[in-house]
Amino acid sequence: MGLIIPKCNADPRTLDLTLKIYYDANDWVENSILIDRLSAYLISEGIEDVKKEPQSYTKKTQVLSYYGLIEWEDESNNQSRRRITENGKKLYQYREKKDLMSVLSLLIDILTNKTFGRNVLGCDSDSDLEAPNIFLKSCLMIKDLTNKEFGFILGKMEFEKMELADALFQVVLLRSKGLVVQPDLAAAKWSDPKPILALADWGLFTVTKQGMSKIYNVNKIVIDSFGDRLNALRTKNTDVQHIPIRNKLWEEEAFSYLQSPFRPYITAIKSKPFLLLAGISGTGKSRIVRELARACWDEDSIEYKAQKPKNFEMIQVKPNWHDSTELMGYISRISGKPIFVAGDFLKFIVKAWENIDVPYFLCLDEMNLAPVEQYFAEFLSVIESRKRNDDGNVITDPIIKPEFEINKDSETKQIKTWYSKLIKELLAECPLEKVFALTKEFEEYGISIPQNLIVIGTVNMDETTFSFSRKVLDRAMTIEMNEVDLYAGLDRNYECIGKLKSDMLIGTAVEGVDVYADNEEVCNKVLSYLQAVNDVLNGTPFKIAYRTRNEFLLYVVNNLPYNVNDKGNELSEDEVIAIALDEITSMKILSRIEGDDTKIKHSLLEGLITTIEAQLLILTGEEKKIESISVAKLKEMKERLTLSGYTSFWS
């Protein structure tokens, strides 16, 4: 089924091995026997090294008691013995057979029929709330639910007697304002509850780490198969059974940011953190980069009010740049000893490493005043090495490799002096608590591109500038900025973007495979569109391959949450897909088409127009037909080819 069961705080085998003891006994099990057998199992499986304190094994039992998978003997006998229940036997058998769908169905039956909360025998719980049910219903309503948000919701329900729908709305409203939810102390115990993490071990939802927080999401296969049953789970302290994902108030308040005209920039960055902003002079290309950086901070913060936030750097490209020394730096031997003189770009890379949870924006102003392939070669190579590691973080090859030398006496390697001094210089202003970890990282692996670094080049295409090779265009997302509204910005700041959270900009998906399993139906629609377009491009140098395919998939998936238009009307999923496909067609396909009438025929442009219109119409239907920016651009390019015998994407 493609279901991924994550590894949480505890190895999921611990719960399975505990059930095995009860299952094999099929009768009451003494506490001392449980401890001895479970300890032996855990040590033989390599889960633990030595036998632990007795209470640690009792705690492992509590989760199973919580869900009614084992039962305790009557209190009069000091609760010294326990045995497996019928549900416990079923769960063990299903887990042994790796029958995941039966496991999920059984768990949902338990959640539906069992009462959780206060006085569950053998469990530490003084709450009247059915936390597992509230948790799952919250996950269905809110994507990427954090442990703090869950604690906040439970606190609102238990101590303020708030309905679940109202508590959920409070979270969404705080999110839209860019505020971090802070649960009160009484609810803090729910920020990492073991009974709920057990549901992740059994496959009901996924857990990922983001900084100090845990992020929870119900597995797509669970939603597809059991969504209605989960949404109907009862919860104490509220009569709400089915909660609409959004009501009118949610749309007007909490989701207003979805209507932002900056959505294409935001989702393009999340898909590939390398953008080209092209257009006539004076349209505010470099200013938008600065305002995107500013939008990452709260309005009352020092950085938001600063002329230049610390997460923004502008570097003016010079016409005489023909290598990377101005950006990256160079080794100087004037003093007789090698000394590395760091460039501004390298310094900014390290600053981004020091604040990995904040998006950092580098603006290369007038990027094509010099040949990009010459002064930016290292970055263009390294950006293509991006991949997601086992922790879910995006890593790259080093842009500055570590330098070693051999100690002749011991034949051991040690860091070269100039490289060691460079690291110390670059980390001179780094907070002390981060210096050691970053020094070790740079010495062992070199200095690579952090996943929070976003590079945006501004481009004016005229006779004084260099054109872009396909190598550059293939690696970047290109957005045109030629529209000018002369009435804009007179009554308010035109580039007022609103608060941007880091997860809106920093993507953890790098390739199509990272999003395909969870979005198979959507991705197949994208692939069908791409295949039709590629059939037209077949036999030309503009035919697309895997890199572009991956970026199409990422861009469309990243746009799925943005399903409210500028009039506040909700869009269907197919409409969102069509709009995103149209935008990225312009960014990634049309930007590469350039040449005279011996290379580009009218029939090619006409074929693209016809195919794109037809494919978008399949998604939206005639009644909801979108105004295609890629078709409009193709018509402009076709007219240019007719008039001058030459055409390109660039105006």
Disulfide bonds with the S-S distance in Angstrom:
none
